[in-house]
Amino acid sequence: MLLERYAGPGALVAAGEAELTRLIATASNRQQGQERAGQWLGAAVAARELYGGHPAVPFDELAAEVARCGC
């Protein structure tokens, strides 16, 4: 559910912690929430810092592929 809407790290960061917390809490029947959202955001920020705009990791293309296949 999360990756269907926010497959790339830029999209995750843009969504923000409050939106991610809401989505995760809903999908997990309130078993997860703010802590898990923080983990997703941390991973997204780290991915952007590590790979940035490097052509070997085309985040936008990968995100579109994930959204198409529902992976």
Protein Blocks (a to p, Z undefined) as FASTA:
>chain_A
ZZmmmmbfklmmmnommlmmmmmmmmnnopacfkmmmmmmmmmmmmmmmnmmafklgfkl
mmmmmmmnoZZ
